[in-house]
Amino acid sequence: MNVLLSTNVRPTGTSARTPLRLRRTPTTMLWYDGGESRRPIVSGNWKLNPLTAGEAKETLKLLAANQRAMEESGKDVPEVILFPPYPFVPLASEVLEGTTVAIGGQDCSLYDKGAYTGEVSVSQLASLGCNHLLVGHSERRTVFDETDAEINKKVHLGLNAGLRVMICIGETEDEFLADMANAVNEIQVKKALSGVTAAQMEDITIAYEPVWAIGTGKVCDAPTAQEVHAAVRRVIDELYPDTGVAAKVRILYGGSVTPDTIDVTMRESDIDGVLVGGASLVADKFSRIIDFSSPLLVKTPPRVVVAKEVVACRNTLGESPIWDSRVGLLHWVSAMDKEIWTWHVGHSAPVRRTVEQIPGCIGLTEAPGVVVCAMEDSLVKIDLNGKQLRTTVIAATPERGVNTRGNDGRVDRSGRFVFGMYNNYHRGGADVGDTIAGVHRLSGDTVEDLEVGGFRATNAICFDASGSKMYLCDTPARKVYQYDYAGSKPAAKKLIYEMPSGLDGGPDGACTDDQGYVWVALSGASQVARVNPQDGSVDLVVKLPVTSPTSCTIGGADLDTLFITTRTAGGGGLYAVKLPFGIRGVPEGVYCSGSSGAVVSPEPVYEVASKGFFE
């Protein structure tokens, strides 16, 4: 049956965009017609990329780390297939071992063996660990003049070798604009499936890729793609009537798929997944696509307030803001600049002090003006009172000999300094993607491992008002977790928030308010989100004019001002906003120590003008 697209359907940019059509039931929205019978697939085609095995390995290690984090979160994940270039297939199998990511070949020879220089057979692919095969990609059809008959032969070669075969189909832009899309796809489907039995269709996936949308930036909007997918499903029903094959076969969409488009795409009833091109070469982008948001009913959008810059401090990496309500002081660090900043808000200019090592995070102590700090090689108390710093070493930093440093932390409600570590090379180098950083607690002068698992970049450490709940994230995983904190160690890990696929970056520092909500700085997304830990909903967003907020705390005389640190480029200032709706903060915990001994560090003090936000 040939069902042509209506003449008013055009690539985005040539006519008005068709409104998104959602399918609703009284309580939920189905992902797919027929309920949950079709598990979604997210596949990535690397084509002839990257250039070197070293680049491939770094991308694969990041992808593996992201995938493990998703699988361990308890969330249902889609089936994931990666199609790397042939030379990188063994490397991909090795690095991705232990994840559920499957490996496939991008194409295969028409021959199984013999004097065919440069060819790769299906049996060779299978022997390397491939269990999937991609055939009929538009580049094979157009660049290499591959015919429908050759594609059909490769389909049978793959099936006979025990591989699951993904068949690519798609029309050119001229064919699309001439309303020939469904006719072209019908021919390609029928010829590719010639001789394939209904039973063999269990191992067949169709990938619709409009040629005009592949790597061009042009977008086939979701409703248009849905029309084509529905037409393809009708063709399959015609080929295999009364067998149920059409209801079971998975049909994917490919064509400039990005984290920004995946959620909308996956809301359509006949779109069962995606075939991703360029975005699959960037591990974080591909993982965000894999971790697409379930197509739930549209929720009420959060209310929005806007923060303004109050100190133009130009921190390279502003972090760890804490409010001392006893004396009205705000402290924060500029980690990579090796600076600690203090501001007597509304009374004097901010002051910055230089320290000898990177100050990862700080907390209040029993003495106002004295902070506890996780430095690179030690945990210290730093007396910020006066013109000279007095630094007291409490204990050595844990994880000695491991390429980590202190990163994020806060004092809990029992007076213990809880801090997490950071893999210095988690995005590149020998430790790329490795979860080698831990979370530790300083009780008095004793350091203990909280044994909550390995991380790449710990962040969002904070506690509710009662001290019975602890919050924590691994920034690259883009998820925030809650732990029961009433016992000796954190327990009962629970996912409370995951960043939507359409937002760049990851969760960074966090704090809590008096209503039990968690404020999370979304670095890369220009906002701080107020998260309800009961259901993960966001009811209030603080927007910033810079890309990367890094952490936040609630302070001010009435505990009604959210202070936000940021980082360069384009940022680095301290931002603030008065909180609406009667929201108040929770006083910071105070570290209780018993250590003595001091080292005098005569670093100078610098004053920096503020912008009169509180005047």
C-alpha positions in Angstrom: 0.0 0.0 0.0 1.4 3.4 -1.0 0.6 6.2 1.3 2.0 9.5 0.1 2.8 12.4 2.4 0.5 15.4 2.1 1.9 18.2 0.0 2.1 20.6 2.9 4.7 18.5 4.7 8.2 20.0 4.1 11.6 19.9 5.8 11.8 22.3 8.7 12.6 25.8 7.4 10.4 25.6 4.3 7.0 25.8 6.1 5.4 26.1 9.5 6.3 23.4 11.9 3.6 20.8 12.6 2.4 20.8 16.2 3.6 17.9 18.3 0.9 15.3 18.7 0.7 13.4 22.0 -1.2 10.2 22.6 -2.8 10.2 26.1 -4.5 7.7 28.3 -6.3 8.7 31.5 -3.1 8.0 33.6 -0.1 7.9 31.3 1.2 8.1 27.8 2.2 5.0 25.9 5.7 5.0 24.3 4.6 2.6 21.6 1.5 1.3 20.0 0.9 -2.1 21.6 2.2 -1.1 25.0 5.7 -2.1 26.0 6.2 -4.8 23.4 8.8 -2.8 21.5 11.9 -2.0 23.6 13.5 1.2 22.3 16.9 1.1 20.6 19.5 3.9 20.6 22.3 3.1 18.1 25.4 5.0 17.0 27.1 4.9 13.6 30.7 6.3 13.9 31.2 6.0 10.1 34.9 6.6 9.2 35.7 8.3 12.6 37.7 9.0 14.7 41.1 9.2 13.2 43.1 7.2 15.7 42.7 4.3 18.1 43.7 6.6 21.0 40.8 8.9 20.3 38.4 6.0 19.9 39.6 4.5 23.3 39.0 7.8 25.2 35.5 8.2 23.7 34.7 4.5 24.5 35.9 4.8 28.1 33.7 7.8 28.7 30.8 6.1 27.1 31.4 3.0 29.2 31.5 5.0 32.4 28.3 6.8 31.5 26.6 3.6 30.5 27.5 1.8 33.8 26.2 4.8 35.8 22.9 4.6 33.9 22.6 0.8 34.3 23.4 0.9 38.0 20.8 3.7 38.6 18.0 1.2 38.4 16.3 3.1 35.6 15.1 1.2 32.5 17.6 1.8 29.7 17.1 1.3 26.0 19.0 -1.3 24.0 22.2 0.3 22.8 24.2 -0.6 19.7 27.4 0.9 18.5 28.7 0.6 15.0 32.4 1.6 15.0 34.8 1.3 12.1 36.1 -2.2 11.5 39.6 -1.6 13.0 38.0 -0.4 16.3 35.6 -3.3 16.8 37.9 -5.3 19.1 38.7 -2.2 21.0 35.1 -1.3 21.5 34.3 -4.9 22.6 37.1 -4.7 25.2 36.3 -1.3 26.6 32.5 -1.7 26.7 32.7 -5.1 28.3 30.6 -5.2 31.4 28.0 -2.9 29.9 24.9 -3.9 27.9 26.2 -2.0 24.8 26.2 -4.3 21.8 28.7 -4.0 18.9 27.8 -4.1 15.2 29.6 -3.9 11.8 28.9 -0.9 9.6 28.7 -3.1 6.5 29.9 -6.4 5.1 31.3 -8.0 2.0 29.1 -9.8 -0.5 31.6 -12.6 -0.1 32.4 -14.8 2.9 36.0 -15.7 2.0 38.4 -15.7 -0.9 40.6 -13.4 -2.9 38.7 -10.2 -2.2 41.3 -7.7 -1.0 40.0 -5.1 1.5 36.7 -6.9 2.2 35.3 -7.9 5.6 32.9 -10.9 5.8 30.0 -11.5 8.2 31.8 -14.5 9.7 34.8 -12.3 10.5 32.6 -9.7 12.1 30.8 -12.3 14.2 34.2 -13.7 15.3 35.2 -10.3 16.6 32.2 -10.1 18.8 29.7 -8.3 16.5 26.1 -9.4 16.9 24.6 -6.7 14.7 25.0 -5.6 11.1 24.2 -2.3 9.4 23.3 -2.5 5.7 21.9 -0.1 3.1 23.1 3.2 4.6 22.5 6.1 2.3 26.2 6.6 1.9 26.6 3.0 0.7 23.7 3.6 -1.8 24.9 7.0 -3.1 28.7 7.0 -2.7 29.3 3.4 -3.5 26.3 2.8 -5.8 25.1 -0.1 -3.8 21.9 -1.7 -5.3 18.8 -3.0 -3.6 19.8 -6.5 -4.8 23.2 -6.2 -3.1 21.6 -4.9 0.1 19.2 -7.9 0.1 22.1 -10.3 -0.3 23.8 -8.7 2.7 20.6 -9.0 4.7 20.6 -12.7 4.1 24.3 -13.1 4.7 23.9 -11.4 8.1 20.9 -13.4 9.1 22.6 -16.7 8.1 25.6 -15.7 10.2 23.4 -15.2 13.3 23.6 -11.4 13.2 20.7 -9.1 13.8 20.4 -6.8 10.8 19.5 -3.1 10.7 18.3 -2.0 7.3 18.6 1.7 6.4 16.1 3.3 4.1 15.4 6.9 3.1 14.6 9.3 0.4 16.5 12.2 -1.1 15.3 15.8 -0.6 14.1 16.0 -4.2 12.1 12.8 -3.7 10.7 14.2 -0.4 9.7 17.5 -2.0 8.0 15.6 -4.8 5.9 13.7 -2.3 7.7 10.4 -3.2 9.0 9.6 0.2 6.7 6.8 1.0 6.9 5.3 -2.5 10.7 5.3 -2.3 10.8 3.8 1.1 8.2 1.1 0.2 10.4 0.0 -2.7 13.5 -0.1 -0.5 11.8 -2.1 2.2 10.2 -4.6 -0.1 13.5 -5.3 -2.0 15.6 -5.4 1.1 13.2 -8.0 2.7 12.8 -10.2 -0.3 13.0 -13.8 0.8 13.1 -12.9 4.5 10.6 -15.0 6.4 8.2 -13.8 9.2 10.3 -15.8 11.7 13.5 -14.1 10.5 11.9 -10.7 11.0 12.6 -11.1 14.8 16.2 -10.2 13.9 15.4 -7.3 11.6 15.3 -3.6 12.5 14.5 -0.8 10.0 16.2 2.6 10.3 14.5 5.4 8.4 17.0 8.1 7.5 15.8 10.9 5.3 19.0 11.5 3.2 18.4 15.3 3.2 18.6 15.3 7.1 21.8 13.3 7.5 24.6 15.5 8.7 23.0 18.6 7.1 21.5 20.2 10.2 18.1 20.1 8.4 15.4 18.6 10.6 12.7 16.2 9.8 10.3 17.1 12.6 8.8 14.4 14.7 5.2 14.4 13.3 6.6 14.1 9.8 8.9 11.2 10.8 5.9 9.6 12.5 4.0 9.7 9.2 6.8 8.0 7.4 7.3 5.4 10.1 3.6 4.6 10.1 3.7 4.1 6.4 6.7 1.8 6.6 4.8 -0.3 9.3 1.9 -0.6 6.9 4.2 -1.9 4.2 5.5 -4.5 6.5 2.0 -5.5 7.5 1.3 -5.9 3.8 4.4 -8.1 3.4 3.6 -10.3 6.5 -0.2 -10.2 6.9 -1.8 -11.8 9.9 1.5 -12.6 11.5 1.9 -9.7 14.0 5.3 -8.9 12.5 4.4 -5.3 11.8 3.4 -4.7 15.4 6.7 -6.1 16.7 9.3 -4.8 14.3 11.2 -1.8 15.5 11.6 1.2 13.2 14.2 3.8 14.1 14.7 7.3 13.0 18.0 8.8 11.9 19.0 12.2 10.7 20.8 14.9 12.8 19.6 13.3 16.0 20.8 15.4 19.0 20.1 15.6 22.8 17.8 18.5 22.0 15.5 16.5 19.7 15.5 13.0 21.2 12.7 13.5 23.8 10.3 14.9 21.2 11.2 12.3 18.7 10.6 9.4 21.1 7.1 10.6 21.9 5.8 9.4 18.5 4.0 6.0 18.5 5.8 4.4 15.6 9.3 5.7 16.4 11.1 2.9 18.4 14.5 4.5 18.7 17.2 6.3 16.8 20.3 5.8 14.7 22.7 8.6 15.7 25.6 9.9 13.6 27.9 12.7 14.6 26.5 13.0 18.2 27.5 9.4 18.9 31.2 10.4 18.6 30.8 12.7 21.6 30.3 10.4 24.6 28.4 12.9 26.8 26.0 13.8 23.9 25.4 10.1 23.0 24.8 9.2 26.6 22.3 12.0 26.9 20.5 10.6 23.9 20.5 7.1 25.4 19.2 8.6 28.7 16.3 10.3 27.0 13.3 11.3 29.1 10.3 9.1 29.2 7.4 10.7 27.1 5.2 11.4 30.1 2.3 13.7 30.2 3.4 17.4 30.0 4.0 18.8 33.5 3.5 22.3 34.7 6.6 24.3 33.8 8.6 25.7 36.7 8.4 29.3 37.7 11.5 31.3 36.8 13.4 34.1 38.6 16.6 35.7 37.4 19.9 36.2 39.3 22.1 39.2 38.9 25.9 39.5 39.4 26.8 41.1 42.7 30.6 40.6 42.8 32.6 40.7 39.6 35.2 38.3 41.0 36.1 36.6 37.7 36.8 33.3 39.4 38.3 30.6 37.1 36.3 28.1 39.1 34.1 29.5 41.8 32.9 26.8 44.2 31.7 25.9 47.7 29.8 29.0 48.9 28.8 28.8 52.5 26.9 31.3 54.7 27.9 32.0 58.3 24.6 33.3 59.8 26.4 33.9 63.1 28.4 36.9 61.7 26.8 37.6 58.3 29.8 36.3 56.3 29.7 34.6 52.9 32.8 32.4 52.1 33.6 30.8 48.8 36.6 29.5 46.9 38.1 30.1 43.4 39.6 26.6 43.2 42.0 26.8 40.3 43.1 30.4 41.3 44.0 29.0 44.8 41.9 31.7 46.5 39.4 31.8 49.3 36.9 34.7 49.3 35.0 36.3 52.2 32.3 38.9 52.0 30.7 40.7 55.0 27.5 41.2 53.0 26.1 44.7 53.1 29.0 46.0 55.2 32.3 45.9 53.4 33.9 44.9 50.2 34.7 41.2 49.5 38.2 40.0 50.4 40.2 37.4 48.7 43.1 35.4 50.1 45.6 33.2 48.3 46.5 29.8 49.6 49.2 27.4 48.6 47.1 24.6 47.0 43.8 24.1 45.3 41.1 24.6 47.9 38.5 22.0 46.8 35.7 22.9 49.3 35.3 24.5 52.6 33.0 24.4 55.7 32.3 26.4 58.8 34.0 25.6 62.1 33.1 26.5 65.7 35.1 29.7 65.4 33.6 32.4 63.0 36.1 33.3 60.3 37.8 29.9 60.5 37.0 27.4 57.8 37.8 23.7 57.3 39.2 23.0 53.8 40.0 20.0 51.7 43.3 20.9 50.1 45.3 18.8 47.6 47.3 16.9 50.1 45.7 17.7 53.5 42.6 18.6 55.4 43.2 21.9 57.2 41.6 24.7 59.2 42.3 28.1 57.9 41.9 31.2 60.1 40.7 34.0 57.8 40.7 36.6 60.6 43.4 39.2 60.3 46.0 40.1 57.7 47.8 36.7 57.9 46.3 33.3 57.3 46.9 30.7 60.0 46.6 27.2 58.6 46.3 24.2 60.9 46.8 20.7 59.4 44.2 18.2 60.7 44.8 15.1 58.6 46.2 13.9 55.3 43.9 13.9 52.3 42.7 10.3 51.5 43.4 8.5 48.2 47.1 9.1 48.4 48.8 8.0 45.2 45.6 8.2 43.2 45.1 11.0 40.7 42.3 12.7 42.6 41.8 15.9 44.7 39.1 17.3 47.0 36.2 18.7 45.1 32.9 19.3 46.9 31.7 19.0 50.4 29.7 20.3 53.4 29.6 19.9 57.1 26.7 17.6 58.2 24.3 18.4 61.1 26.5 16.4 63.5 29.6 18.6 62.9 31.5 16.3 60.6 33.0 17.5 57.3 31.9 15.3 54.4 33.8 15.8 51.2 34.1 14.1 47.8 37.0 13.7 45.4 37.6 14.5 41.8 39.4 12.4 39.1 41.7 15.0 37.7 41.8 13.3 34.3 38.3 11.9 34.1 37.8 13.5 30.6 41.2 12.6 29.1 44.5 10.9 29.8 45.2 7.6 31.5 42.3 7.9 33.9 39.7 9.0 31.4 36.2 7.8 32.4 37.5 6.0 35.5 35.4 6.1 38.7 38.4 6.3 41.1 37.2 9.2 43.4 35.5 8.5 46.7 33.5 10.3 49.3 34.9 10.7 52.8 34.1 12.1 56.2 36.3 14.0 58.7 35.1 13.3 62.2 37.4 15.3 64.6 40.8 14.4 63.2 39.8 11.0 61.8 39.0 10.4 58.1 36.7 7.6 57.1 35.6 6.3 53.7 31.8 6.5 53.4 31.8 3.6 51.0 29.2 4.9 48.6 31.0 3.8 45.5 33.4 5.2 42.9 32.9 8.5 41.1 34.5 10.7 38.4 33.5 14.1 39.9 31.6 14.2 43.2 29.3 17.1 43.6 25.9 18.2 45.1 26.9 17.1 48.7 24.4 18.6 51.1 22.0 17.6 53.9 18.4 18.2 54.8 17.5 20.3 57.9 17.1 17.2 60.1 20.5 15.7 58.9 18.8 12.4 58.1 19.1 12.8 54.3 22.3 13.3 52.3 22.4 14.3 48.6 25.2 13.5 46.2 25.9 13.2 42.5 28.6 12.2 40.0 28.4 15.1 37.6 29.2 13.3 34.3 26.3 10.8 35.1 23.9 13.8 35.3 21.9 12.3 38.2 21.4 13.4 41.8 20.9 10.8 44.5 19.5 10.8 48.0 20.9 8.6 50.9 19.5 7.8 54.3 22.1 9.4 56.6 20.8 8.4 60.1 23.2 5.5 60.6 26.9 5.3 60.6 27.2 5.2 56.8 24.9 6.5 54.0 22.4 3.9 52.8 19.3 3.3 50.7 20.5 5.2 47.6 17.6 6.7 45.7 17.5 8.6 42.4 15.8 12.0 42.9 16.7 13.9 39.8 18.2 13.5 36.4 18.9 16.3 33.9 16.7 16.4 30.9 18.4 15.3 27.6 17.9 18.8 26.1 20.0 20.5 28.8 23.7 20.8 28.4 26.2 20.1 31.2 25.7 18.4 34.5 24.6 18.8 38.1 27.2 20.6 40.2 27.1 22.0 43.7 23.8 22.0 45.7 22.1 23.1 49.0 18.8 22.5 50.7 16.0 24.8 52.0 13.7 24.8 54.9 10.9 23.1 52.9 13.1 20.1 52.1 13.8 20.9 48.5 17.3 20.6 46.9 18.8 23.5 44.9 21.1 22.1 42.2 23.4 24.2 40.1 23.2 22.9 36.5 26.6 23.8 35.2 26.4 24.2 31.4 22.7 24.9 31.5 22.7 28.5 32.8 20.4 27.7 35.7 19.9 26.5 39.2 16.9 24.1 39.7 14.8 23.6 42.8 14.1 19.9 43.0 11.5 18.1 45.0 13.3 15.0 46.3 9.9 13.2 46.6 9.2 13.0 42.9 12.1 14.7 41.1 9.9 17.6 39.9 11.3 21.1 39.5 9.0 23.9 40.6 11.4 26.9 40.4 14.4 27.7 38.2 16.9 30.5 38.7 18.2 31.7 35.4 21.7 33.2 34.9 23.2 35.2 32.0 26.2 32.9 32.1 26.6 29.3 31.1 28.1 27.6 34.1 26.8 28.1 37.6 28.9 25.8 39.8 27.4 25.8 43.3 24.9 27.6 45.5 24.0 28.4 49.1 21.1 30.3 50.8 22.2 33.2 53.1 21.5 36.8 53.9 20.2 38.3 57.1 16.9 36.5 56.7 18.2 33.4 55.0 16.2 34.4 51.9 19.0 35.0 49.3 20.4 32.4 47.0 24.1 33.0 46.3 25.5 31.3 43.2 29.2 30.8 42.2 30.1 30.5 38.5 33.2 29.8 36.4 34.8 31.3 33.3 34.7 31.5 30.3 32.1 34.3 30.1 31.3 33.9 33.8 33.2 33.7 37.1 31.2 36.2 39.0 29.1 35.8 42.1 25.4 36.0 41.5 22.4 36.4 43.9 18.7 36.5 43.9 16.0 37.1 46.6 13.9 33.9 47.0 10.2 34.2 46.4 7.2 32.5 48.1 8.6 32.6 51.6 11.4 30.1 50.9 14.2 30.2 53.5 17.5 28.5 53.8 18.9 26.2 56.5 21.9 27.2 58.6 25.2 25.5 57.7 26.5 22.8 59.8 29.6 23.6 61.9 32.6 21.3 62.0 33.8 20.3 65.5 37.5 19.6 65.7 40.1 18.7 68.3 43.3 19.3 66.4 46.0 21.7 67.4 49.2 23.1 65.9 49.5 25.9 63.3 51.6 27.0 60.4 51.6 30.7 59.6 51.1 31.7 55.9 51.7 35.4 55.4 49.6 35.8 52.2 48.3 39.3 51.5 44.6 40.3 51.6 42.9 41.9 48.6 39.6 43.8 48.5 37.2 43.7 45.5 34.3 46.0 45.0 30.8 44.6 45.1 27.8 45.9 43.1 25.5 47.3 45.7 22.9 44.5 45.5 22.2 44.7 49.2 22.5 48.5 49.6 
